[in-house]
Amino acid sequence: MPASPEILCMGEPMLELNQQPAGADGRVLYLEGHGGDTSNAAIAAARSGARVGYLTAIGTDRPGDGLMALWRREGVDTTHVRRQADAPTGMYVVTHGDSGHDFTFYRAGSAASRYRPEDVPEAAIRAARLLHVSGISQAISDSACDAVFHAIGLAKAAGTRVSYDTNLRLRLWPAARAAAVIHAAIAQADVALPSLEDAKALTGLETPDAIADAYLRLGCPLVLLKLGAEGVLVATPDRRDRLPGLRVAAVDATGAGDTFAGAFLARFVAGAAPLDAARYANAAAALSTTGYGAVAPIPRHAAVEEVLAAQQPLSESPPA
């Protein structure tokens, strides 16, 4: 019997339709893919060697079938993925213009948005070592928001660690509600994974150190502030380290933050010290920008290790 997942990711997976260049006849075609922040993180963690499971609801439709096939190919456990005949799988369309990418979402009434506290598999959370959720996991509906808080409560009671990625989407909810909910969740988390852009909007602060201080004051003991191409700030109550971004031939940053989250969690759960896990994740995120799309360019463990072998090693003793 396969071992149970050590990391459980919870949230909203989606079908992606990405606009391609028009053909000679003027027709525009769309490339099918997959997205969803915590799904991307789950795949990144699995490609880095972790045992990962996913908690969500999707439709009994073709997009849902595609997601199930994706997770199975990637080794992500789907035991607790709910299939619903009365609600569709969410989707989004990516179009391209002079101003860059534009996203149009079709998620109202989706199966994931109907996820409820009573749908959360309590035994699975108790058996896991870490639960990973995000701002999007809570923004899609009130019931999904409550389900995440319920899952966090179960995790805390069971001694299962919690990680939280802000992934702020102001199209989904007002800024004041987003800040209140996200910060209430981070106050219960063991690992916070905000991006600098998100954190500025959520806290009103500007500098990385001030933002790290704010999240540490909430009670989260480990803050990894993602700085995009500039790397990451790793902060605990006792120390602060800044890892510079790796210079790569970047073409598309879609999903880089999710890759960072999943890669970090895989190494962290495997016993790596936070700074070493962050260094690994920093390299994985950089590599993920060298290809197009959210999933295809997520690197595997061997590719990350090859990049790290050329870097100056960093080491930290694990906390007592």
C-alpha positions in Angstrom: 0.0 0.0 0.0 1.5 3.4 -1.0 2.6 5.7 1.8 0.2 8.5 2.6 1.1 12.0 1.4 3.5 14.0 3.6 2.3 17.3 2.0 -1.3 18.1 1.3 -2.1 21.1 -1.0 -5.6 22.6 -0.9 -7.2 25.0 -3.4 -8.5 25.6 -6.8 -7.2 23.9 -10.0 -8.2 25.2 -13.4 -8.2 24.5 -17.1 -6.0 27.0 -19.0 -6.7 28.1 -22.6 -3.7 30.1 -23.8 -4.0 32.2 -26.9 -1.5 31.3 -29.6 -0.3 33.5 -32.6 -2.8 33.7 -35.4 -2.3 31.5 -38.4 -2.0 32.5 -42.0 -5.7 32.3 -42.3 -6.2 34.7 -39.4 -7.7 32.1 -37.1 -6.7 32.3 -33.4 -6.1 29.0 -31.6 -5.8 28.3 -27.9 -3.4 25.9 -26.3 -4.9 23.8 -23.5 -3.0 23.6 -20.3 -3.5 23.6 -16.5 -3.1 26.1 -13.7 -4.1 26.8 -10.2 -1.5 28.0 -7.6 -1.6 25.2 -5.1 -1.9 22.6 -7.9 1.3 24.1 -9.4 2.9 23.9 -6.0 1.9 20.3 -5.5 3.5 19.4 -8.8 6.7 21.3 -8.0 6.9 19.5 -4.6 6.3 16.1 -6.3 9.0 16.8 -8.9 11.4 17.6 -6.0 10.8 14.2 -4.5 8.0 14.7 -2.0 4.9 12.6 -1.5 2.1 15.0 -2.2 -1.7 14.9 -2.2 -4.3 17.4 -3.4 -7.6 18.5 -1.7 -10.2 20.1 -4.0 -13.4 19.6 -5.9 -13.6 19.4 -9.7 -16.4 18.6 -12.1 -17.1 15.3 -13.8 -16.2 17.0 -17.1 -13.4 16.8 -19.6 -11.4 19.6 -17.9 -11.7 17.7 -14.6 -10.6 14.5 -16.4 -7.5 16.3 -17.7 -6.5 17.5 -14.3 -6.9 14.0 -12.8 -4.6 12.7 -15.6 -2.1 15.4 -14.9 -1.9 14.7 -11.2 -1.6 11.0 -11.8 1.3 11.5 -14.3 3.0 13.7 -11.7 2.6 11.3 -8.8 0.2 13.6 -6.9 -2.3 11.6 -4.8 -5.9 12.2 -5.9 -7.6 10.1 -3.2 -9.3 13.2 -1.7 -10.2 15.0 -4.9 -14.0 15.3 -5.0 -15.7 14.9 -8.4 -19.1 16.8 -8.7 -21.6 16.2 -11.5 -23.5 19.4 -10.7 -20.7 21.9 -10.9 -18.0 22.5 -13.5 -14.2 22.7 -13.3 -13.1 26.3 -13.3 -11.2 27.7 -16.3 -9.4 30.8 -17.5 -8.3 32.2 -20.8 -5.0 33.9 -21.4 -4.9 36.5 -24.2 -1.9 38.5 -25.4 -1.7 42.1 -26.5 0.5 45.2 -26.6 0.2 45.5 -22.8 1.1 41.9 -22.1 -0.9 39.0 -20.8 -4.6 39.3 -19.8 -6.5 36.7 -17.9 -10.3 36.1 -18.1 -11.6 33.7 -15.4 -14.7 31.5 -15.5 -14.9 30.2 -11.9 -18.3 31.3 -10.6 -20.2 28.3 -9.3 -17.2 26.0 -10.0 -16.9 22.8 -8.0 -13.9 24.2 -6.1 -15.8 27.3 -5.1 -18.4 25.0 -3.5 -15.9 23.2 -1.3 -17.1 23.2 2.3 -15.7 22.6 5.8 -17.5 19.2 5.9 -15.6 18.2 2.7 -12.2 18.4 4.4 -10.7 14.9 5.0 -9.8 15.1 8.7 -7.8 11.8 8.8 -5.7 12.8 5.8 -4.7 16.1 7.4 -3.8 14.4 10.7 -1.6 11.9 8.8 0.2 14.6 6.8 3.3 16.5 7.9 2.3 19.8 6.2 -0.8 21.5 4.8 -0.3 24.1 2.1 -3.0 26.7 1.3 -3.2 30.1 -0.2 -5.1 33.4 -0.5 -6.8 32.1 -3.7 -7.9 29.0 -1.8 -9.9 31.3 0.5 -10.9 34.0 -2.0 -13.0 31.9 -4.4 -16.0 31.7 -2.0 -17.1 32.0 1.6 -17.5 28.2 2.0 -14.0 27.6 0.6 -12.6 30.3 2.9 -14.3 28.5 5.9 -13.0 25.1 4.6 -9.4 26.4 4.7 -9.8 27.8 8.2 -11.3 24.4 9.3 -8.3 22.6 7.7 -5.8 24.8 9.4 -7.6 24.2 12.7 -7.4 20.4 12.2 -3.7 20.7 11.2 -2.8 22.7 14.3 -4.6 20.3 16.6 -2.8 17.4 15.0 0.7 18.9 15.0 0.6 19.1 11.2 2.6 22.2 10.0 0.8 24.8 7.9 2.2 26.9 5.1 0.5 29.9 3.5 1.1 31.6 0.2 -0.6 35.0 -0.1 -1.2 34.9 -3.9 -3.4 38.0 -3.7 -6.0 38.4 -6.4 -8.0 41.6 -5.9 -10.4 40.7 -8.6 -11.7 38.1 -6.3 -12.3 40.1 -3.1 -12.0 43.6 -1.6 -8.5 44.5 -0.3 -9.7 45.0 3.3 -11.3 41.5 3.4 -8.3 39.9 1.7 -5.9 41.4 4.3 -8.1 40.4 7.2 -8.5 36.8 6.1 -5.0 36.3 4.9 -3.4 37.7 8.0 -5.7 35.7 10.2 -4.5 32.6 8.4 -0.8 33.5 8.5 -1.1 34.1 12.2 -1.8 30.4 12.5 0.8 29.3 9.9 4.3 27.8 10.5 5.6 29.1 7.1 4.5 32.3 5.3 5.3 32.7 1.6 4.2 36.2 0.6 5.5 37.9 -2.5 6.8 41.5 -2.2 4.0 42.8 -4.4 1.3 41.1 -2.4 2.8 42.1 0.9 3.0 45.8 -0.1 -0.7 45.7 -0.9 -1.7 43.8 2.2 0.3 45.6 4.8 0.8 49.1 3.3 4.6 48.7 4.0 7.3 49.2 1.4 10.6 47.6 2.5 11.3 43.9 2.7 12.6 44.1 6.2 9.5 46.0 7.5 7.3 43.5 5.8 9.2 40.5 7.3 8.9 42.1 10.7 5.1 42.6 10.3 4.6 38.9 9.4 6.8 37.7 12.2 4.8 39.8 14.6 1.7 38.0 13.6 3.2 34.9 15.1 4.4 33.0 12.0 8.0 31.8 12.9 9.3 31.5 9.3 8.7 34.1 6.6 10.0 33.7 3.1 9.4 37.0 1.2 9.6 36.3 -2.5 11.3 39.1 -4.3 10.9 37.9 -7.9 14.1 38.2 -10.0 15.8 39.7 -6.9 15.6 36.4 -5.0 14.1 35.8 -1.5 14.4 37.1 2.0 14.4 34.4 4.7 13.4 35.7 8.1 12.9 34.1 11.5 12.8 35.8 14.9 16.5 35.1 15.3 18.1 35.7 11.9 17.6 37.2 8.5 19.2 36.1 5.2 18.8 37.4 1.7 19.4 35.1 -1.3 20.0 36.8 -4.6 18.1 35.7 -7.6 19.8 33.4 -10.1 20.4 35.0 -13.5 18.8 32.8 -16.2 17.4 33.3 -19.7 13.9 34.0 -18.4 11.0 33.9 -20.9 7.9 33.5 -18.7 7.5 33.9 -15.0 4.1 32.2 -14.8 4.0 30.0 -11.8 7.5 30.8 -10.6 6.2 31.7 -7.1 4.2 28.5 -6.9 7.3 26.5 -8.0 9.3 28.2 -5.2 6.6 27.2 -2.7 6.4 23.6 -3.7 10.2 23.2 -4.0 10.8 24.8 -0.7 8.2 22.6 1.1 9.6 19.4 -0.4 13.1 20.1 1.0 11.8 21.5 4.2 9.6 18.4 4.9 12.6 16.3 4.0 14.6 17.8 6.9 16.6 20.6 5.2 17.3 23.7 7.2 15.1 26.7 6.1 18.0 28.5 4.5 19.1 25.5 2.5 15.5 24.7 1.4 15.1 28.3 0.3 18.3 28.2 -1.7 17.0 25.1 -3.4 13.6 26.7 -4.1 15.3 29.9 -5.3 17.1 27.8 -8.0 13.9 25.9 -8.9 11.9 29.1 -9.3 14.6 30.6 -11.6 14.6 27.5 -13.8 10.8 27.5 -14.1 11.0 30.9 -15.9 13.1 29.5 -18.7 10.0 27.9 -20.4 6.4 28.8 -21.1 3.4 27.9 -19.0 2.8 27.2 -15.4 3.5 23.4 -15.3 5.8 22.3 -18.2 8.9 24.2 -17.1 8.8 23.3 -13.4 12.1 21.6 -12.9 12.8 18.2 -11.5 15.1 17.5 -8.6 18.2 16.5 -10.7 18.0 19.8 -12.7 17.9 21.9 -9.5 20.8 20.0 -8.0 22.8 20.6 -11.1 22.4 24.3 -10.8 23.1 24.3 -7.1 26.3 22.4 -7.6 27.7 25.4 -9.3 26.7 27.8 -6.5 28.4 28.7 -3.3 26.9 26.4 -0.6 24.9 27.8 2.2 24.3 25.9 5.4 22.4 26.3 8.6 21.9 24.1 11.6 18.3 23.0 11.9 16.4 24.6 14.8 16.4 22.6 18.0 
